[in-house]
């Protein structure tokens, strides 16, 4: 996070649409508490409202909620929910998105046919807010993160190198990101 992370009111929200056990949230929480002089209202906001996450695996969501609670991040309702964050635009916008989505080029779901044999069915997300349709998870997460950001929001997303050089949908998304954002690659 940059030194100018906190807004004047100190009520910036952080999202991780593939939060796993909440590692990015814990690091962000520690960073805020060690690098800023937070007043009582800011501490309360960070504890109860600053973080929002999703993950597709129910067991992982429970681990994340427990992890946050054990590190002093809690509220009446868990800020973490079980869902496929790529399915739709949640409508919520954030000042910061930090994520390390699952690696693997293709999105798929395992189904069992009438004979009881497992088959992989490819998932292609078709969303009006996406620049390109793809079954590539990393490309879809790049587009999803852009949707989640408020104007002037910031994001850090971990993706494999090949995402930056892929043709077709990858090239379209890369061009749109460079045109529409102040994009930096590290």
C-alpha distance (Angstrom), angle and dihedral (degrees) to the residues before:
residue distance angle dihedral
X1 . . .
X2 3.76 . .
X3 3.80 123.9 .
X4 3.80 90.2 -108.0
X5 3.79 93.1 59.8
X6 3.79 99.2 115.5
X7 3.78 116.3 73.7
X8 3.78 120.0 -140.7
X9 3.80 92.0 -90.3
X10 3.83 92.7 43.3
X11 3.79 91.3 -133.4
X12 3.78 102.4 119.5
X13 3.79 117.5 146.4
X14 3.80 125.3 -138.0
X15 3.80 123.9 -153.4
X16 3.78 133.3 -167.5
X17 3.83 111.4 -173.7
X18 3.82 91.2 -169.8
X19 3.79 98.6 34.0
X20 3.80 101.6 160.7
X21 3.81 107.4 -177.9
X22 3.82 93.0 -15.7
X23 3.80 103.4 -99.1
X24 3.80 95.1 148.9
X25 3.81 90.7 49.4
X26 3.81 92.4 52.2
X27 3.81 92.9 49.2
X28 3.83 92.0 46.3
X29 3.83 90.5 48.1
X30 3.81 91.8 50.8
X31 3.82 91.8 45.0
X32 3.80 92.8 52.7
X33 3.79 92.9 48.5
X34 3.82 94.7 47.3
X35 3.83 100.3 40.5
X36 3.80 102.9 39.9
X37 3.76 136.6 53.2
X38 3.76 98.7 -127.2
X39 3.77 122.6 -164.5
X40 3.81 121.9 -140.0
X41 3.83 94.0 -93.2
X42 3.81 92.4 50.3
X43 3.81 91.8 49.2
X44 3.80 89.9 50.3
X45 3.81 91.4 48.9
X46 3.81 92.4 49.6
X47 3.80 91.6 48.2
X48 3.82 96.7 47.2
X49 3.82 110.8 21.0
X50 3.80 115.4 14.4
X51 3.81 99.3 86.2
X52 3.80 131.6 63.9
X53 3.78 125.2 170.3
X54 3.77 145.0 166.9
X55 3.75 135.1 -164.7
X56 3.77 132.4 177.3
X57 3.84 96.0 -134.1
X58 3.80 115.2 79.0
X59 3.82 94.6 -154.9
X60 3.79 91.6 51.4
X61 3.80 90.6 50.2
X62 3.80 90.0 55.2
X63 3.82 90.4 49.7
X64 3.79 90.8 49.6
X65 3.81 93.1 49.5
X66 3.81 90.1 49.7
X67 3.81 91.6 46.1
X68 3.81 91.8 52.2
X69 3.80 91.8 46.6
X70 3.83 91.8 50.5
X71 3.82 89.3 52.1
X72 3.80 94.8 50.8
X73 3.79 99.4 -97.9
X74 3.77 108.2 124.1
X75 3.77 147.5 126.4
X76 3.80 137.2 171.7
X77 3.80 89.9 -79.7
X78 3.77 125.8 36.8
X79 3.80 113.5 -104.4
X80 3.82 87.7 -143.1
X81 3.79 124.3 81.5
X82 3.77 135.5 -175.1
X83 3.79 112.4 -118.8
X84 3.77 144.1 107.4
X85 3.78 98.6 -93.3
X86 3.81 91.5 -161.2
X87 3.82 93.7 62.7
X88 3.80 95.0 83.0
X89 3.78 147.3 -13.6
X90 3.82 105.5 -85.9
X91 3.81 90.6 -152.8
X92 3.80 91.9 -129.4
X93 3.83 118.3 116.5
X94 3.80 128.8 -155.9
X95 3.79 139.2 -159.6
X96 3.80 90.0 -136.7
X97 3.80 136.8 22.9
X98 3.80 119.4 -168.5
X99 3.79 117.1 179.9
X100 3.76 147.3 153.0
X101 3.82 102.3 -166.4
X102 3.80 120.3 -161.3
X103 3.79 113.8 -79.5
X104 3.77 121.2 -125.4
X105 3.76 127.9 99.9
X106 3.77 102.1 -122.3
X107 3.78 130.3 54.3
X108 3.77 112.3 -142.6
X109 3.76 142.8 157.0
X110 3.79 126.6 -145.4
X111 3.79 115.2 -123.8
X112 3.78 130.3 176.6
X113 3.79 118.7 -130.6
X114 3.83 126.0 -144.7
X115 3.80 90.7 -85.2
X116 3.82 90.5 55.6
X117 3.81 94.5 -110.6
X118 3.80 119.0 140.6
X119 3.79 116.5 -118.6
X120 3.78 131.0 -178.4
X121 3.76 115.4 -128.5
X122 3.79 114.9 -162.1
X123 3.81 117.0 -125.6
X124 3.79 118.1 -144.6
X125 3.80 114.9 -175.7
X126 3.78 113.6 -143.2
X127 3.78 109.2 -170.0
X128 3.79 130.1 161.2
X129 3.81 90.5 -135.6
X130 3.82 93.2 56.0
X131 3.80 120.4 91.9
X132 3.81 93.1 -149.0
X133 3.80 137.6 20.0
X134 3.78 114.2 -124.4
X135 3.79 142.7 152.2
X136 3.84 88.2 -143.0
X137 3.84 106.6 112.3
X138 3.80 95.4 -154.2
X139 3.80 93.0 52.2
X140 3.79 90.2 48.0
X141 3.80 91.9 49.3
X142 3.82 90.9 50.4
X143 3.79 89.2 54.9
X144 3.80 92.9 43.0
X145 3.81 92.6 51.5
X146 3.80 90.4 52.1
X147 3.81 88.8 53.3
X148 3.82 92.1 50.4
X149 3.81 94.8 54.8
X150 3.77 124.6 96.8
X151 3.79 116.4 -135.3
X152 3.83 106.1 -71.7
X153 3.81 89.2 14.6
X154 3.79 120.6 147.7
X155 3.78 131.4 -134.1
X156 3.76 139.6 -171.9
X157 3.79 115.0 -167.3
X158 3.80 127.8 175.1
X159 3.80 113.2 -142.1
X160 3.81 133.2 157.3
X161 3.82 118.0 -95.2
X162 3.79 94.0 -109.1
X163 3.82 91.0 68.2
X164 3.79 89.3 68.6
X165 3.80 93.5 55.0
X166 3.79 104.9 35.2
X167 3.81 117.9 124.5
X168 3.80 128.3 -139.2
X169 3.80 111.1 26.9
X170 3.81 89.6 6.8
X171 3.78 91.7 57.3
X172 3.82 92.0 47.5
X173 3.80 92.4 50.2
X174 3.80 93.1 44.7
X175 3.83 91.6 51.7
X176 3.82 92.5 47.3
X177 3.81 92.0 48.4
X178 3.79 91.3 51.0
X179 3.83 91.3 47.6
X180 3.80 97.6 43.3
X181 3.81 102.8 37.1
X182 3.77 144.1 39.1
X183 3.80 89.2 -109.9
X184 3.80 122.1 -173.9
X185 3.78 124.3 -178.0
X186 3.79 119.1 -150.0
